[in-house]
Amino acid sequence: MGSIERTNHPEVVTFGETMALLLPDGSKGLEYAGRLEQSFGGAESNVAIGLARLGHRVGWFGRLGDDPLGRRILKQIRGEGVDVSRAVLAGDAPTGLILREAVMGRSSVYYYRRGSAASRMTPQHLDEAYLASARLLHITGITPALSDSCRETVLEAVAIAKRSGVKVCFDPNLRLKLWSVEEARRVLLPIAEQADYFLPGLDELKLLYETDEFDRIVERLGQLQAVSVIKGGDNETYVLENGQLTAVPYFEAKHVVDTVGAGDGFCAGFLAGVLRDLPAPEAVRLGNLIGSMVIQVEGDWEGIPTWEQAEAILNNVAHIER
């Protein structure tokens, strides 16, 4: 593997909303469950935790409510080795909440995030020097969907990165419960044009580009400056770089438990590969591996492996049980 540059600054900075997560203990679903388990989840903090476990310096920030849920989340993210020095516990609004259930194989998500502390983020909450010190800025399309001020914050963060020579990684993470696809197109496609790494899913691209034709999708992606990664192909992920399309096979997941967080795990693995100066297809291969490991454990981020665990699989190291 390539060498990792060592400085006191985070290699990757990311930001967004992380919410408290409640899910039933068992298979009854929310309506009939007697007990709920507590955790947390957020696309950006999931990626941050993944990168930290994979051995990288990463910073995450956002606005959490100064309430028990927000304080718990902040302590847990910090405990995973993520720099949260720019995160804020705000007294003006609560921490967002997400409820999730899986009943008879069908997963459903319910958001309680309107008016949350995170939705009140503004460009004034950005630390320009902190962003400029990183190698990579990772953003998602969830944050600009939360509010007009969040949208302005994302655009300003991208502007800071571009003028500071910081690479921008963009996962559109299209959430149609937050906005319409028409509104998403108007916001997300211009951001993709500024990205250095663009990580959409194939289904997202079909909606954003208004076509089911794969060749047409690849043609549109080829107009971007970014290295584009198409997730969710038929047993393979595609990477488009300098006009060349490469298919990278999935790793087999022998026991699928929870598919939530697979994309964030992929992103963490891919960015770890980028930071280690791997060629794009090899970075995608690492992303595929991390994604396959995440879905074999329940939870948004709990199944993300350490670098040693991932490397053992890459090198076919046998597991010694006892």
Secondary structure, DSSP 8 states (H G I E B T S, - for coil): -------SS-SEEEE---EEEEEESSSS-TTT-S-EEEEEE-HHHHHHHHHHHTT--EEEE-EEESSHHHHHHHHHHHHTT-B-TT-EEESSS---EEEEEEETTEEEEEEE-TT-TGGG--GGG--HHHHHTSSEEEEESSHHHH-HHHHHHHHHHHHHHHHHT-EEEEE----TTTS-HHHHHHHHHHHHTT-SEE--BHHHHHHHTT---HHHHHHHHTTSSSEEEEBS-SSEEEEEETTEEEEEE----SS----TTHHHHHHHHHHHHHHTT--HHHHHHHHHHHHHHHTTSSSSSTT---HHHHHHHHTT------
